Amino acid sequence: MSDIEELMVSLDLDAALARVYRRHGELVRRAVKRRRGVIGGCVAGVAAAVLIIVPIATRGGPGRKAPAPALAGRPGPTTTSSDPNAEPLVPVGFVQSVDGAILTLTSTTPPLHDASSAPGVAASSTATERARIVSSSHGPVLRSVTVHFNCFRLPEKIHEVSYVLTPDALVVSASISYIPDGSACPSPNDGPVITLPLTAPLPVGTPVVAGSVLSH
């Protein structure tokens, strides 16, 4: 083979090898683009799933569980202002007095009377008994607690509530006035409710119990 023929063969081989390299480069670039497209699609899918799941978890849906009811004598969940400086209010119809650590709410409304009495017939006398705590919950502000008492007879009303915070519990002593000849209660646990203003937020887990505040 002459030198010219050898040169021509060498040039043909170089050209063929260059074409192979170009083709290989094109295939590699296409493969990279495909991988980027797949990865981008997966990331977008995950992001969309997160965007869908987060609002559902945040807002809740039809299957959201209702808050557990309050246990008797222990504050349960409720809507409470998170402002630690929010002032607790004395309930309407009551006046508050302070004796050391003991706080007392006394009713200022007129005494109960038997509206069913016939004209000219003396109304039934009002009875007052110590109330039993049915349940309690956090009040509308941090420094308050709402207490639910039992029912005696209707009509009835809270006459006085004294309470003191001890290291173990919030001790509440309440009396309820009622008409002995009044209507029967729909439920013995369906009695009056009152929100007690506190001097400080009730510590987490502190039970609310009925008892004598004078012994503390």
Secondary structure, DSSP 4 states (H G I P E B T S, - for coil): --HHHHHHHHHHHHHHHHHHHHHHHHHHHHHHHHHHHHHHHHHHHHHHHHHHHHHHHHH--TTPPPPPPPPTTSEE-------TTPPPPPPTTEEEEEETTEEEEEE-SPPP--TTSPTTSPPPPPEEEE--EEEEEE-SSTTEEEEEE---SEEEEEEEEEEEE-SS-EEEEEEEEEEEEEEPPS-TT---EEEEE-SSPPPTT--EEE--GGG-
